[in-house]
Amino acid sequence: KRFLEVYIGAAAAELVGTDVNPDAWSDWRDQLRAKVHASKEKLELKLAHTAHPLNYLTTLRVIRDTINAQPRAPVVVAEGANTMDQARVLLEPVNDPRCRMDAGAWGTMGIGPGCAIAAAVTTGRSVVAVEGDSAFGFSGMEMETMCRYKLPITIVVFNNGGIYGGDRREDGLRGRAARGLEKAGWPDDPAPTAFVPGSRYDLLATAFRGDGYDVSTASDLTAALEAALASGQPSLINVAIDPKAGVESGTVHSFNFVKK
C-alpha cells in the first residue's frame, strides 16, 4: 500500500500544472472506437449462429444473455483455457464493479470454485462460474462446500472431453507415442490429455444434494441456467460441447517431443 501511495503521489505531482489537451488524442480515440465497433459487429455475426454440437461461442452467448436478463446480474467467475479466454470477451457488459473474476494473466488453474465461494459469501449475490472441464478438475470437490453451506452458486462445466478437447496429436506423434506405450507394456493407455468420454460432472452436484443438469443444446442450457439461478441453490450444469471447437494454446501435445 505504501508503495502505491508514494508512486501514485509522485505521478500526480508531476501532472499538476501540466497543460493537457484531450483533443490532441481525439483522432486516436475515434480510431479505437471504430475498431472496437467493427470487431463487435464481426463477433455478433458469429454469435447469431446456434451451433450443434455446441461450441464456445454459442454456449457463452446463451450464458451471457441469461445472466444479463436477471434483475441483478450474478458475479461471474471464469476459469480454463478457451473457456476463460473467450469468456473475457463474451460475458459482458459489466454493469457493476468487481463482479468479474478469472485465473489472471498466469492462468492459475484451480482458483475458480474458491473464488465463487468467496464471492457468494462476501456479496450475498448469485454467482455463475464457467469452468473448462480440465480446470474444474483441480478443485471440483469444492462442490461439497457449496452444497454444505447452500450457497447460490451455479457451476457451468464446458465438457469437451479433455485438455483442449482430448487427443489432438498429429498422426506421427500419436504413432510414436503408441509404439512407446506398447514397448513399455501399456499399449491401451489413453492419451494424457483425454478424459473419460461422456463424463457426467452434474452428478457430483447431486451426490452432495445440490442440483445437477446435463445439457447438450442451446435451448436446454437456457432452461437449466434459468432454473438454477431461480432456485438460489448450489447447482452444476454439465454442458457437452464439440471436442474440436476450441484451439490449442502453444504445443501442449508436443512438450516432450523434440524434432531431430
Secondary structure by P-SEA (a helix, b strand, c coil): caaaaaaaaaaaaaacccccccccaaaaaaaaaaaaaaaaaaaaaaaccccccccaaaaaaaaaaaaaacccccbbbbbcaaaaaaaaccccccccccccccccccccccaaaaaaaaaaaaccbbbbbbbcaaaaaacccaaaaaaaaccbbbbbbbccccccccccccaaaaaaaaaaaaaaccccccccccccccccaaaaaaaaccbbbbbccaaaaaaaaaaaaaacccbbbbbbcccccccccccccccccccc
